[in-house]
Amino acid sequence: MVELNLGEILRGFLQDRGFAERLAIYRAYGRWEEIVGAEVARHVRPVHVHRGVLHVVADSGVWAQEFSFARGAVLASLQRSGVPVKELRVRQGTLPAPQALLDLTPPPPPPALPPGDAAQLIRDPEIRQRFAALLHSAREGEDPPAPAHRR
């Protein structure tokens, strides 16, 4: 039997599903100031990763040119930090808001309906009745009713 640790399983899952590139941008963004320095981070930010290329935007042509000169050092630093990029591309433009990439919290779930109200949302009367019976047996701690088989 082959044993894998959870980290290997997750890495494989993320790679297979194409999430690795998305995670790379979050990793780069989370450590951006540490990697490029505070002054550069105020003027140049990562915006997306595509096929191993990290695209960054600079707030002026001067900063885009300065960043281009330091591209090799930044790329090496990113790779040492675990960001799997092969190349950097810089363009001039509007910087994304810092919180835009960091706000990864999911929206709050909708309020739960009380079990009795949930049954009322079911349009089919037969299914609604069976669902209500199932809820009742769950509340009473009974075994659920046996399903009726149709022919």
C-alpha positions, 0 to 999 in steps of 0.5 A: 500500500502506498502512503501519502501525506495530506500535503502531497494529496492536496498538492496533487489535487490543486495541480490537477484542478489548475489551482496551483497558478492561483495559489502562486499569485496569493503566495506572491502577493502575501509576501510581495513587500518582503520580496521586493521591498517596501518602496517598490511594493508601493508602486508595483504589484502582482496582478495574475499568473498565467502559465508560469508568468507572473504579470505585475503592474507599475503605477508609472512608466518610471517604476515599470522601467526600474522594475524591469532592471531588477526583474532577474533578482525579483524572479530569483527571490520569488522562486526562493520564496516558493512562488513557481514562476518562470518569468516576470512581465511588467506593464504600466497601469492602475494598481489593484487595491491591496485588499482585493487579493487578500479578501478571500473570506467566503460570503456568510451562508444564508440563514438556515430555515427551520426544518418545518419551513424547509418542507414547505418549499417543496412543491410536490405534495408526495415528496413534501410529505415524505420529507416532513416524515423524515424530519419528524423521525430525525427529531424523535430519534427514530429510524427513518421511514422505509422508502416506497419503491415505484414500479 
